Amino acid sequence: MRAVPARLQARADRNAARPSGRSTVEAPPTDREGAIRLILYVSSATGSVDLAPHLERAGAQVVLKRCNTDIEFLGFGPAGPSAIGIEHKSAVTSDIFDSMQSGRLVGTQMPVMVRHYQWLRYVIIEGNLRRAKDGLLEIKKWGGGQWEPAYSRNGKGWMWDEYRKRIESLQEFFSEPHCAGRTMVVETYDVNESVAFVLMLQAKWSRPYEDHASHLQWDRSRRRESVPVNPFVPTSERDLTQLWASDIDGIGAKKSAYLARHFGPRPIRLANATIEEWRQVRWQEQRKGQFSMVEKKFSDEQIQRIMKQIGSMED
């Protein structure tokens, strides 16, 4: 086991008394301009703390404390700032095999993640694994060593099909109705790839949620029966107005929901709207890198372009 750097251990000692109920991720500090300073909270528990030096070398700001999983950070979700949990399992240290064999992974660690990170969770399984000709699960250790059979710490060897069935069972666990929110199981090659994935997630979810538009796109493969691509987005009687609005240049998937809310279920109201009615349209957007919201509206130039396009659509 690598020694914990003194400055990281000092942080862990300062945060050791923090209670461990629901996720303890707090709103990260901001600078004088209000921009969020991104922080990764790494568990001070044995094993998890080994990730801290790798994350810091990659440029992350790391704080050690008592966590409900290996890594957690604050991201922007559909309901505002929300804690995101990451469980890291290494095949090199046999952690993934031991937790599977003992039942700790699905029986203890995953239920804790579901309770404390109710919107978004990730499980990273790290290791260069393959199936040998005789069906054994083999692993190549760090540093480009030879392929060798994968063992738990108690000496139990693993067959490839047994390991893959356990991974499938893990994914099935997260698909059960009691697992609200989303959980993704990701396999990485080594610790460098794991660190890069964590930093990518932090950068992605530190953006305002409104900046993510893929889940708002419409399935237009059946034009007469268009539905939201995301099956978890509830449909309503406003869908026809929203579908039409999303086709207007300058509106798109995000603003179309606000227009549907403003003009109601009949698209004819949007088509016949006057300049004054368009001036009354308002929506909220999150300031870049901040928690505060700002009210937005269309400029007269934008309104004229929209009305001109609607007129050409009617023609």
C-alpha positions as CSV (number, residue, x, y, z in Angstrom):
1,M,0.0,0.0,0.0
2,R,1.4,3.4,-1.0
3,A,1.9,5.9,1.8
4,V,-0.6,8.7,1.8
5,P,1.0,12.1,1.2
6,A,1.2,14.2,4.4
7,R,-0.9,17.1,3.1
8,L,-3.6,14.7,1.9
9,Q,-3.6,12.9,5.2
10,A,-3.9,16.3,7.0
11,R,-7.0,17.1,5.0
12,A,-8.5,13.7,5.9
13,D,-7.8,14.3,9.6
14,R,-9.5,17.7,9.5
15,N,-12.6,16.2,7.9
16,A,-12.7,12.9,9.8
17,A,-15.4,14.2,12.2
18,R,-17.9,14.9,9.4
19,P,-21.1,12.9,9.8
20,S,-22.0,10.4,7.1
21,G,-25.8,10.4,6.7
22,R,-27.0,11.3,3.2
23,S,-24.5,12.6,0.8
24,T,-22.3,15.2,2.4
25,V,-21.3,17.0,-0.8
26,E,-21.8,20.7,-0.2
27,A,-22.0,23.6,-2.6
28,P,-18.4,24.2,-3.8
29,P,-16.8,27.5,-3.0
30,T,-16.8,30.2,-5.6
31,D,-14.3,32.9,-6.6
32,R,-15.0,36.7,-6.4
33,E,-16.9,36.6,-9.7
34,G,-19.1,33.8,-8.5
35,A,-17.6,31.1,-10.8
36,I,-17.6,27.6,-9.3
37,R,-14.3,26.1,-8.1
38,L,-14.6,22.4,-9.1
39,I,-13.7,20.0,-6.3
40,L,-13.5,16.2,-6.2
41,Y,-14.2,14.7,-2.8
42,V,-12.3,11.5,-2.3
43,S,-13.0,9.0,0.5
44,S,-10.4,8.9,3.2
45,A,-10.9,5.2,3.6
46,T,-8.1,2.7,2.9
47,G,-8.0,2.0,-0.9
48,S,-10.0,4.9,-2.0
49,V,-7.4,7.4,-0.8
50,D,-4.9,5.9,-3.3
51,L,-6.8,7.6,-6.1
52,A,-6.1,11.1,-4.7
53,P,-2.4,11.5,-5.9
54,H,-3.4,10.3,-9.4
55,L,-6.3,12.8,-9.6
56,E,-4.1,15.7,-8.3
57,R,-1.4,15.0,-10.8
58,A,-4.0,15.3,-13.5
59,G,-4.9,18.8,-12.2
60,A,-7.9,18.0,-10.0
61,Q,-8.6,19.9,-6.8
62,V,-9.0,17.1,-4.3
63,V,-10.5,17.1,-0.8
64,L,-10.3,14.0,1.4
65,K,-13.3,13.3,3.7
66,R,-15.6,10.6,4.8
67,C,-17.8,9.7,1.7
68,N,-20.5,7.2,0.9
69,T,-18.5,6.0,-2.1
70,D,-15.0,6.4,-3.4
71,I,-15.4,9.7,-5.2
72,E,-18.2,12.3,-5.2
73,F,-18.7,15.8,-6.6
74,L,-21.4,18.3,-7.2
75,G,-23.0,18.5,-10.6
76,F,-26.0,20.2,-12.2
77,G,-29.1,18.0,-12.6
78,P,-32.6,18.7,-13.8
79,A,-33.6,19.7,-10.2
80,G,-30.5,21.8,-9.6
81,P,-27.2,21.0,-8.0
82,S,-27.0,17.3,-7.1
83,A,-24.4,15.0,-5.7
84,I,-22.9,12.4,-8.1
85,G,-21.2,9.3,-6.8
86,I,-18.4,7.2,-8.3
87,E,-17.5,3.7,-7.1
88,H,-14.0,2.6,-8.3
89,K,-13.2,-1.1,-8.4
90,S,-9.8,-2.3,-9.5
91,A,-9.0,-5.8,-10.9
92,V,-5.3,-5.2,-10.3
93,T,-5.8,-5.0,-6.5
94,S,-8.5,-7.8,-6.7
95,D,-11.0,-5.4,-5.2
96,I,-13.6,-6.1,-7.8
97,F,-13.2,-9.9,-7.3
98,D,-13.3,-9.8,-3.5
99,S,-16.4,-7.5,-3.4
100,M,-18.2,-9.8,-5.9
101,Q,-17.3,-13.0,-4.1
102,S,-18.3,-11.7,-0.6
103,G,-21.5,-10.1,-1.8
104,R,-20.4,-6.7,-0.5
105,L,-20.7,-5.0,-3.9
106,V,-24.4,-5.7,-4.5
107,G,-25.4,-6.3,-0.9
108,T,-23.9,-3.2,0.7
109,Q,-22.0,-0.8,-1.5
110,M,-24.6,-0.5,-4.3
111,P,-27.6,0.0,-2.0
112,V,-25.7,2.8,-0.3
113,M,-25.0,4.5,-3.6
114,V,-28.7,4.3,-4.6
115,R,-29.8,5.9,-1.3
116,H,-27.2,8.7,-1.2
117,Y,-26.9,9.6,-4.9
118,Q,-30.4,9.6,-6.2
119,W,-29.9,11.2,-9.5
120,L,-26.7,9.9,-11.1
121,R,-24.1,7.2,-10.2
122,Y,-21.1,5.5,-11.9
123,V,-19.3,2.3,-11.2
124,I,-15.8,2.2,-12.7
125,I,-14.3,-1.3,-13.1
126,E,-10.6,-0.9,-13.9
127,G,-8.3,-3.5,-15.3
128,N,-6.9,-5.1,-18.5
129,L,-8.8,-8.4,-18.6
130,R,-9.3,-11.0,-21.3
131,R,-10.6,-14.6,-21.7
132,A,-7.9,-17.2,-22.0
133,K,-8.3,-20.2,-24.4
134,D,-9.2,-22.5,-21.5
135,G,-11.9,-20.1,-20.3
136,L,-10.0,-18.6,-17.4
137,L,-10.1,-14.9,-16.7
138,E,-6.7,-13.4,-17.2
139,I,-5.3,-10.0,-16.2
140,K,-2.2,-8.0,-17.2
141,K,-0.8,-6.0,-14.3
142,W,0.5,-2.5,-14.6
143,G,3.9,-2.0,-16.3
144,G,3.2,-4.3,-19.3
145,G,3.7,-7.6,-17.5
146,Q,2.6,-11.0,-18.6
147,W,-1.0,-12.2,-18.7
148,E,-1.8,-14.2,-15.6
149,P,-4.9,-15.8,-14.1
150,A,-7.1,-13.4,-12.0
151,Y,-7.5,-14.3,-8.4
152,S,-9.4,-13.0,-5.3
153,R,-7.2,-12.3,-2.3
154,N,-8.3,-15.6,-0.7
155,G,-6.8,-17.5,-3.7
156,K,-10.1,-18.1,-5.6
157,G,-9.5,-18.2,-9.4
158,W,-12.1,-16.8,-11.8
159,M,-13.5,-18.1,-15.0
160,W,-14.3,-15.5,-17.7
161,D,-18.0,-16.4,-18.0
162,E,-18.5,-16.3,-14.2
163,Y,-17.0,-12.8,-14.1
164,R,-19.1,-11.5,-17.0
165,K,-22.3,-13.0,-15.4
166,R,-21.5,-11.0,-12.2
167,I,-21.1,-7.8,-14.3
168,E,-24.5,-8.5,-16.0
169,S,-26.1,-9.1,-12.5
170,L,-24.7,-5.7,-11.4
171,Q,-26.3,-4.0,-14.4
172,E,-29.5,-5.8,-13.7
173,F,-29.5,-4.6,-10.1
174,F,-29.5,-1.0,-11.3
175,S,-32.3,-1.6,-13.7
176,E,-34.7,-2.6,-10.9
177,P,-37.6,-0.2,-10.0
178,H,-36.1,0.6,-6.6
179,C,-33.0,2.1,-8.2
180,A,-34.3,5.5,-9.0
181,G,-32.1,7.7,-11.2
182,R,-29.4,6.5,-13.5
183,T,-26.4,4.2,-12.9
184,M,-23.7,3.5,-15.5
185,V,-21.1,0.7,-15.3
186,V,-17.9,1.7,-17.1
187,E,-14.9,-0.5,-17.7
188,T,-11.5,1.2,-18.0
189,Y,-8.0,-0.1,-19.0
190,D,-5.9,1.4,-16.2
191,V,-5.7,4.1,-13.5
192,N,-4.8,6.8,-16.1
193,E,-8.0,6.0,-18.1
194,S,-10.1,5.9,-14.9
195,V,-8.7,9.4,-13.8
196,A,-9.4,10.8,-17.3
197,F,-13.0,9.4,-17.1
198,V,-13.6,11.0,-13.7
199,L,-12.3,14.4,-14.9
200,M,-14.5,14.2,-18.0
201,L,-17.6,13.5,-15.9
202,Q,-16.8,16.4,-13.6
203,A,-16.3,18.8,-16.6
204,K,-19.5,17.5,-18.3
205,W,-21.8,17.8,-15.2
206,S,-20.4,21.1,-14.1
207,R,-22.1,22.7,-17.1
208,P,-25.6,24.1,-16.5
209,Y,-28.1,21.3,-17.1
210,E,-29.9,23.4,-19.8
211,D,-26.8,23.2,-21.9
212,H,-27.4,19.4,-22.4
213,A,-29.9,19.2,-25.2
214,S,-29.6,15.6,-26.7
215,H,-32.3,14.2,-24.3
216,L,-34.7,16.9,-25.6
217,Q,-34.5,16.0,-29.3
218,W,-37.6,14.4,-31.0
219,D,-37.8,11.1,-32.7
220,R,-38.9,12.1,-36.2
221,S,-38.6,8.7,-37.7
222,R,-42.4,8.6,-37.6
223,R,-43.4,12.1,-38.4
224,R,-47.1,11.7,-37.6
225,E,-46.3,10.1,-34.2
226,S,-43.3,12.1,-33.0
227,V,-42.4,11.5,-29.4
228,P,-39.5,12.7,-27.2
229,V,-36.3,10.5,-27.7
230,N,-35.9,10.3,-23.9
231,P,-38.7,7.9,-22.8
232,F,-38.6,9.3,-19.3
233,V,-39.7,12.8,-20.5
234,P,-43.5,12.8,-19.9
235,T,-45.7,13.6,-22.8
236,S,-48.6,16.0,-22.6
237,E,-51.1,17.8,-24.7
238,R,-48.5,20.5,-25.3
239,D,-46.4,18.2,-27.4
240,L,-47.8,19.3,-30.7
241,T,-46.9,23.0,-30.0
242,Q,-43.5,21.9,-28.7
243,L,-42.8,19.7,-31.7
244,W,-43.6,22.5,-34.1
245,A,-41.7,25.1,-32.2
246,S,-38.6,22.9,-32.0
247,D,-38.4,23.1,-35.9
248,I,-38.1,26.9,-35.9
249,D,-34.6,28.2,-36.4
250,G,-33.3,29.9,-33.2
251,I,-35.8,27.9,-31.0
252,G,-34.5,24.4,-30.8
253,A,-35.3,21.7,-28.3
254,K,-34.7,23.7,-25.1
255,K,-36.7,26.8,-25.8
256,S,-39.6,24.9,-27.4
257,A,-40.7,23.6,-24.0
258,Y,-41.0,27.2,-22.7
259,L,-43.0,28.2,-25.8
260,A,-45.3,25.2,-25.4
261,R,-45.9,26.3,-21.8
262,H,-46.5,29.9,-22.8
263,F,-48.8,29.3,-25.8
264,G,-50.6,26.2,-24.6
265,P,-51.7,23.0,-26.5
266,R,-52.9,24.7,-29.7
267,P,-50.1,25.5,-32.2
268,I,-52.4,28.0,-33.9
269,R,-51.8,30.4,-31.0
270,L,-48.1,30.3,-31.7
271,A,-48.6,30.7,-35.4
272,N,-50.9,33.8,-35.0
273,A,-48.9,35.4,-32.1
274,T,-48.3,39.1,-32.5
275,I,-45.0,40.9,-31.8
276,E,-46.4,42.0,-28.4
277,E,-47.2,38.4,-27.5
278,W,-43.7,37.2,-28.4
279,R,-42.3,40.0,-26.3
280,Q,-44.0,38.5,-23.3
281,V,-42.3,35.1,-23.6
282,R,-39.8,34.5,-20.8
283,W,-37.5,31.6,-19.8
284,Q,-34.9,31.0,-17.2
285,E,-31.3,30.1,-17.9
286,Q,-28.5,29.3,-15.5
287,R,-25.5,31.7,-15.6
288,K,-22.4,29.9,-16.9
289,G,-20.5,28.3,-14.1
290,Q,-22.8,29.7,-11.4
291,F,-25.8,28.6,-9.4
292,S,-27.9,31.8,-10.0
293,M,-30.5,32.0,-12.8
294,V,-31.1,34.8,-15.3
295,E,-34.3,35.7,-17.1
296,K,-34.2,35.7,-20.9
297,K,-36.4,37.0,-23.6
298,F,-36.4,37.3,-27.4
299,S,-35.1,40.5,-29.0
300,D,-37.3,42.3,-31.6
301,E,-34.8,41.2,-34.3
302,Q,-35.2,37.5,-33.2
303,I,-39.0,37.9,-33.1
304,Q,-39.1,39.3,-36.7
305,R,-36.9,36.4,-37.9
306,I,-39.2,33.8,-36.2
307,M,-42.4,35.4,-37.5
308,K,-41.0,35.5,-41.0
309,Q,-40.1,31.9,-40.8
310,I,-43.5,30.9,-39.5
311,G,-45.1,32.7,-42.4
312,S,-43.0,30.8,-44.9
313,M,-43.8,27.5,-43.1
314,E,-47.5,28.3,-43.5
315,D,-47.0,28.9,-47.2
